[in-house]
Structure formats: structure tokens, C-alpha cells
Amino acid sequence: MEKKIKFTNREIQVLNLAALGYTNKEIGYILKYSYYTIKKDISNIIQKSNTKNRIHAVYQLTLKGYVDIDLIEKQKGQTNFVSPSNLCE
């Protein structure tokens, strides 16, 4: 049995937004944190999950159930869903 990885609530939020394809700048805008805070969160996620990079972390953590697929699908179906291309213009 694999050991459960302990992420902060913000790291889980950042992970879910990264899984949607948002950049660090976009995630910072959505969550109202600086780019550098989000960059550090991504770095912590990669370190805690023992993965090589952001994409690898999202992939592995999705397989392990850390990414909320239902929430992501629900968000994509909403009319007020924020598209990454519309942010930070």
C-alpha cells in the first residue's frame, strides 16, 4: 500500500487548476495569490509527489486520485467557466 501524500488545501486547489491547463500566472489570478506563491506550490507538489515536472505530477496524482475529475468536468460544463485564454490579458 502506498503512503498517502499530505498536501495543503491550497496545493490541492493549485493541482486541480494545473490539471485544467492553467498557467501559474492564471492560477495566481484565480486564487488571488502571487505568481511566486503558485510557483512554490507547484514546486512543493512536484517534490512531495516525487515526480519530475508539472505534467508528470498532474498525471501521476490524477491516477492516484488527488485530482478531482468530477469537479473538473462540472466546471467545464458551466457557462461561467473561466477559460485560460481569457485571463491576464
N, C-alpha and C positions, 0 to 999 in steps of 0.2 A: 504494500500500500504506500502510495506517495504521500509525502508530508505536505500538509496544507500550507500554502504561501500566505503570509499575512500582509495584506495591502491596506493602506489607509482608504477612507471613503473617497477622498479626492483622487487618489491613484486609480481607483476603480472607475470613477467618472471619466478621468483622462483616458484610461484604457478603452472604455466604450466609445468615446468620441474619436479616438485614434482608429478604432475598428471601422468607424463610419467614413474614414478617409480625411478627417480634418487635420490641418497642419497645427503645429504648436501655437502659432500666432492666432489661428482661428479658435482653438480650444481655449486659449487665454481670454480671448474676447467673449466667448460664450460663458465661461465660468467666472469672468471678472478677476483674473489673476494675470500677472505679467508673463510675457514670453519666457523669461528666465525661470520662473517658478514651474511652468509647464515642462520646460526642457529638463529641469531637475527631476520632476515627477516621472517623465519618460525614462530618464537615466536610472532612477530607482526601480522602476518596473522591470527594465532590462536586467539589472543586477539581481534583483530578488528572484526573478524567474530563470536566471542562469541561461539567458538567450543571447544571441549575437547582435541583434539590432531590433529596431522598432517593428518591422514587418514580421520577423521571426517571433517576437514576443506576442504580438497580436494573434498570430496563427496558433502558437502553442497554447496560449491562455484561452483562446476560443475552444480548442479541443478539450481543454481541462475544465471548461465550464465557468470561467471567470468573466467572460464576455456575455452580456445579457442579450441573446439573439432575439428574444420576444420583444424586448424594449426597442431594439434597433428596427425591427420590422414594423412595429407600431409607429415609431417616429417617422419612418419613411413614408407611411401611408397618410400622415396628417397633412392638411393643406398648409399649416403654418410651419412646416418643416424648414429649417434653415439650411439652405444649400451652401456648401463650402465656397462656391464661386461667387456668392453674393456678399460674403463677409469681407471686412477690412479693405474696402475699396477706397 
